[in-house]
Amino acid sequence: MYIAFKHAHMMFAVISGLFFLVRGCWMLMESGMLQKKWVKILPHVNDTLLLICAIVLCVLLQQYPLQQSWLTVKVVALVAYILLGMVALKRGKTKSVRVMAFGAALLAYLFTFSVARTHNPLGFFALM
């Protein structure tokens, strides 16, 4: 059961990042695709499934944020990714603000991914 939830969590995380990248590219191109109903709904469905898998994994492994430093950092970086993503795709008042937020959100996503992969709170910064 653990392996199934772990792989589902990883799959939903990759889908989340890839779809954010696509939506960010649409934002840069000022594409009307961002206004499609399915484009507005699908990320929420995927991210809900991602969160459910994360909660199940925490319970199965009995590892929780605030108990495990790497998991705490991962959650904080995830919140940064979400907030920056909102600025990039919705809330940014100018295109330059949205572009900067998009780049920062991608970095936050990659950092979150590196922390998850290494179980090190420094993520890819541990290589320096």
Order of alpha helices (4+ residues) and beta strands (2+ residues): alpha-alpha-alpha-alpha
